[in-house]
Amino acid sequence: MTHHHTQTYWLEHAWLDTHVEPGVAVDTRDGRITAVHRDTPTPPPGAEVLRGLTLPGLANAHSHAFHRALRGTVQVGSGTFWTWREVMYATADRLTPETYHALARAVYAEMALAGITSVGEFHYVHHAPGGTPYADPNAMGEALIDAAAEAGIRITLLDTAYLSSAILNKHSGRPPTTHQLRFSDGSADAWAERCSVLKERDHARIGAAIHSVRAVPAEQLATVARWAEERRAPLHVHLSEQTAENDACREAHGCTPTQLLAEHGVLGPRTTGVHNTHLTDEDIALIGGSGTGTCMCPTTERDLADGIGPPAALQQAGSPLSLGSDSHAVIDLLEEARAMELNERLRTRTRGHWTAAALLRAASADGHAALGWDEAGTIETGALADLTTIALDSVRTAGPLPRLGAETAVFAATAADVRHTIVGGRHVVRDGAHALVPDVPQALAQAIRSLRA
Ligand SMILES: [Zn+2]
């Protein structure tokens, strides 16, 4: 006998991709939406009531979970991306499968509280310090997959090839530094062999990543691209976040990082460039023309003084946009969404580059697509039953007409206004409280303190 899990949710206001619809009932069965009933002014009997504006679940397309341990500590003094990286490496040194599991579980629970239903984890801390593989060479990746399950969210583990510390010349990279030894598998072939053992689960998909053109020598880029191609898996790459990367690439290869990736078959519709900050017009045309996505991480980019990228031009050229909290300076996808628009306003001194609808699309449907969850990110029959409800009666959101709910959510709400998070038809956050991790602040504090001890 088969037991099916069915549940009806009544959405006081629903975001249906283009507009706010009042009074919508959503039937779910075994984690998927089976029917969407408009014109339902009152909750049907037995329905769970979601008061506020319910959006499709949010996708955090770029995360390094352990960077959460740096919050606050990296805001003392001055510096650049490169000085920040030294502090980040010192934290990476102390991770074990056990401590990383505890930290990631708490960080993913923080994400659920922020309305995030899927995370793309760009994962490169693979081996023990010094580079010795654990008994299970995927122990760290498995810890992250388990952590996501315990926090109630979906994960795409973007297992990351990280083989060198810098570009040496046309043919090879400089060896990893002491800190980076645990990131490296030695070669892209060894990376591929290890990753091939990873198994997908209901809540977990496996994708690939190239850390950057700094970290994977040119002649090994195609190995990673081929691995992703064979599996039809997402492939992510940090791209031109820093001008120093562009300079080193030009010197060794006589071209930009984007051109190098294009030459080695890395670009394409399943590929996402993360940051895409310092690009030439030709780079923008290559990225857009190949359908390669762009993941913007505006709160990290401003935190690390990276610069402002050209997402409007990229989108116009054909690159779908997604959003990530990356270094977790804050975890708030609504803030990421408005920051992309507000950066562009500061740069151009004009308003209205993206509508709230377009920003929500980046925060949900297009973010999910970048992570290989094409069936999430919209409230319609057949989609995954992943929902995020934003309060419209909080101190930040009260006042505007409900039909302006999307504008209110994107431009005024914060993660603190997330009232419900539903993943696969299951209530993970109810009335602002996590249903699976009872005390998220305590879990974060404990996990971070254990890394300092
Ligand atoms: Zn990153």
Boltz pocket constraint, residues with backbone or C-beta under 6 A from the ligand:
constraints:
  - pocket:
      binder: B
      contacts: [[A, 62], [A, 64], [A, 122], [A, 238], [A, 274], [A, 326], [A, 327]]
      max_distance: 6.0
